[in-house]
Amino acid sequence: MNNLISLDHLLPGEEAGVEYFHTKDTLTRRLVDLGFVKGNRVRCLMRSAAGDPSAYKIRGAVIALRNQDAGNIMVRPRDKAALWD
């Protein structure tokens, strides 16, 4: 699968590679500090009961992001059978 999607479209258990994001300056710094840089792998772990926020695992850390923020992060979904580079 080669199409880019926003992070908020990942379902629990799905993984993707970070491609880029478009955010305001304050959130940009936070996302980079958390590991949202091109090529890093991110996995959706779960969504809250109300559906927002969602929990993601990136670089060994579990973080929660609101759908509004996750919608600004573009990722490349990985086929479950595909190997990571």
SEFI-926386 format. One line per field, with one value per residue: residue number from 1; residue in one letter; z, x, y of N, C-alpha, C in turn. Coordinates in Angstrom, 2 decimals. Layout:
BEGIN
k c(NUM|...) .
r c(a|...) .
n_c3 c(Z|...) .
n_c1 c(X|...) .
n_c2 c(Y|...) .
ca_c3 c(Z|...) .
ca_c1 c(X|...) .
ca_c2 c(Y|...) .
c_c3 c(Z|...) .
c_c1 c(X|...) .
c_c2 c(Y|...) .
This chain:
BEGIN
k c(1|2|3|4|5|6|7|8|9|10|11|12|13|14|15|16|17|18|19|20|21|22|23|24|25|26|27|28|29|30|31|32|33|34|35|36|37|38|39|40|41|42|43|44|45|46|47|48|49|50|51|52|53|54|55|56|57|58|59|60|61|62|63|64|65|66|67|68|69|70|71|72|73|74|75|76|77|78|79|80|81|82|83|84|85) .
r c(m|n|n|l|i|s|l|d|h|l|l|p|g|e|e|a|g|v|e|y|f|h|t|k|d|t|l|t|r|r|l|v|d|l|g|f|v|k|g|n|r|v|r|c|l|m|r|s|a|a|g|d|p|s|a|y|k|i|r|g|a|v|i|a|l|r|n|q|d|a|g|n|i|m|v|r|p|r|d|k|a|a|l|w|d) .
n_c3 c(0.00|-1.01|-0.60|1.12|4.34|6.96|10.37|12.20|10.93|11.21|12.38|15.54|16.25|13.74|11.81|10.71|8.69|9.47|7.45|6.93|8.55|9.08|10.94|13.56|14.92|17.74|18.22|16.37|17.40|19.69|18.50|17.03|19.17|20.34|18.50|15.97|13.15|9.75|8.54|10.97|12.80|13.68|15.77|16.12|19.13|20.69|20.90|22.77|24.75|23.85|21.40|20.99|22.73|20.90|21.48|20.77|19.80|19.64|18.99|21.32|23.27|24.69|23.63|23.80|21.46|20.32|17.93|16.20|16.19|15.38|12.86|11.34|10.81|8.44|7.24|6.01|5.51|6.54|5.10|6.76|6.34|5.37|5.64|7.84|6.93) .
n_c1 c(0.86|0.78|-0.27|-0.59|-1.89|-3.65|-2.56|-4.64|-6.36|-5.40|-6.09|-6.55|-3.78|-2.64|0.24|2.48|4.68|6.16|5.78|5.51|4.51|2.14|1.87|1.23|3.81|4.32|3.31|4.78|7.42|6.95|6.05|8.32|10.12|8.89|9.39|8.30|9.42|10.46|10.28|10.27|8.66|5.25|2.64|-0.80|-2.30|-4.68|-8.01|-9.74|-12.71|-14.61|-13.57|-11.70|-9.03|-6.45|-4.20|-0.77|2.16|5.48|8.87|9.29|7.81|4.62|2.09|-0.56|-2.68|-4.77|-7.40|-7.55|-4.91|-3.49|-4.50|-2.98|-0.63|1.05|1.19|2.62|0.96|1.76|1.88|0.71|2.25|4.59|8.08|9.96|12.21) .
n_c2 c(-1.17|2.08|4.59|7.69|8.41|10.14|10.09|9.73|7.98|5.43|2.18|0.49|-1.55|-1.37|-0.41|2.18|4.18|7.24|10.08|12.94|16.04|18.67|21.36|23.79|25.92|25.44|22.86|21.46|21.31|19.72|17.31|16.50|16.14|13.95|11.99|11.95|11.85|11.65|8.38|7.01|4.42|4.02|2.91|2.34|1.95|1.98|3.37|5.85|5.35|7.16|7.65|9.62|10.91|9.04|6.31|5.93|4.14|4.99|4.89|3.36|4.63|5.35|7.41|9.82|11.26|13.84|13.52|15.68|16.66|14.37|14.13|15.83|14.59|12.84|9.57|6.47|3.65|0.32|-2.86|-5.72|-7.97|-6.99|-6.26|-4.20|-1.61) .
ca_c3 c(0.00|-1.14|-0.38|2.42|5.10|8.20|11.48|12.85|10.21|11.57|13.31|16.56|15.76|12.47|11.87|9.55|8.75|9.42|6.24|7.24|9.22|8.90|12.19|14.05|15.47|19.08|18.11|15.59|18.33|20.52|17.69|16.76|20.43|20.58|17.53|14.70|12.06|8.59|8.61|12.23|12.82|14.69|15.83|16.87|20.15|21.04|20.94|24.00|24.59|23.05|20.09|20.94|21.91|20.60|21.99|19.74|20.26|18.74|19.62|22.65|24.18|24.39|23.75|23.40|20.60|19.88|16.50|15.49|16.01|14.59|11.48|10.66|10.63|7.31|7.40|4.96|6.16|6.19|4.99|7.92|5.95|4.92|6.60|8.01|6.46) .
ca_c1 c(0.00|1.67|-0.97|-0.45|-3.10|-3.32|-2.39|-5.91|-7.07|-4.89|-6.91|-5.74|-2.99|-1.99|1.50|2.78|5.91|5.93|6.28|5.66|3.35|1.96|1.27|1.71|5.16|4.41|3.08|5.88|8.52|6.52|6.02|9.71|10.67|8.29|9.91|7.59|10.28|10.31|10.83|10.00|7.47|4.26|1.55|-1.99|-2.56|-6.10|-8.75|-10.52|-14.10|-15.31|-12.93|-10.71|-7.83|-5.97|-2.85|0.16|3.50|6.54|10.20|9.21|6.97|3.19|1.61|-1.94|-2.86|-6.13|-7.59|-7.25|-3.46|-3.08|-4.92|-1.96|0.56|0.85|1.94|2.51|0.60|2.56|1.18|1.05|3.27|5.80|9.17|10.45|13.58) .
ca_c2 c(0.00|3.22|5.84|8.33|8.72|10.83|9.17|9.45|6.94|4.10|1.42|-0.18|-2.68|-1.05|0.33|3.01|4.96|8.69|10.74|14.36|16.62|20.11|21.84|25.08|25.83|24.85|21.42|20.89|20.99|18.59|16.09|16.10|15.62|12.64|11.04|11.98|12.27|10.77|7.03|6.32|3.58|4.35|1.92|2.74|0.95|1.96|4.62|5.97|4.91|8.17|7.73|10.70|10.73|7.70|6.02|5.47|3.77|5.44|4.85|2.75|5.40|5.40|8.78|10.05|12.42|14.14|13.28|16.92|16.72|13.20|14.37|16.62|13.75|11.95|8.31|5.46|2.38|-0.85|-4.14|-6.55|-8.96|-6.30|-6.11|-2.83|-1.37) .
c_c3 c(0.00|-0.86|1.02|3.03|6.32|9.35|12.15|12.14|10.48|12.57|14.36|16.00|14.46|12.70|10.59|9.76|8.62|8.14|6.50|8.04|8.96|10.08|12.49|14.77|16.83|19.05|17.32|16.50|19.17|19.73|17.36|18.01|20.75|19.59|16.21|13.63|10.96|8.80|9.90|12.16|13.96|14.61|16.63|17.86|20.49|20.93|22.26|23.71|23.73|21.66|19.97|22.36|21.62|21.14|20.87|20.39|19.20|19.53|21.06|23.64|23.73|24.64|23.32|22.57|20.30|18.38|15.67|15.21|15.14|13.12|10.67|10.39|9.51|7.43|6.20|5.64|5.65|6.13|6.15|7.59|5.56|6.04|6.65|7.52|7.62) .
c_c1 c(0.90|1.01|-0.73|-1.82|-2.69|-3.34|-3.71|-6.75|-6.52|-5.83|-6.02|-5.08|-2.27|-0.74|1.68|4.12|5.57|6.54|6.52|4.45|3.32|1.17|1.77|3.03|5.24|4.21|4.20|7.02|8.18|6.55|7.43|10.34|10.12|8.75|9.18|8.46|10.19|11.02|10.57|8.68|6.56|3.14|0.40|-2.28|-4.04|-6.71|-9.51|-11.96|-14.91|-14.70|-11.86|-10.28|-7.55|-4.56|-2.01|1.48|4.50|7.84|10.14|8.34|5.52|2.71|0.15|-1.99|-4.34|-6.23|-7.26|-5.75|-2.97|-3.46|-3.93|-0.68|0.28|1.77|1.71|2.20|1.47|1.67|1.63|2.14|4.59|6.84|9.56|11.87|14.54) .
c_c2 c(1.23|4.56|6.38|8.56|9.52|9.82|8.81|8.39|5.54|3.45|0.78|-1.44|-2.41|-0.21|1.13|3.69|6.44|9.25|12.23|14.82|18.11|20.62|23.24|24.87|25.14|23.34|20.75|20.46|19.77|17.28|15.59|15.52|14.22|11.58|11.00|12.62|11.22|9.44|6.30|5.57|4.00|3.31|2.51|1.62|0.84|3.34|4.66|5.55|5.88|8.33|8.80|11.01|9.25|7.55|5.43|5.10|4.21|5.50|4.34|3.48|5.33|6.82|8.83|11.32|12.60|13.90|14.51|17.03|15.57|13.37|15.19|15.84|12.75|10.74|7.41|4.13|1.24|-2.07|-5.00|-7.56|-8.30|-6.23|-4.64|-2.75|-1.30) .
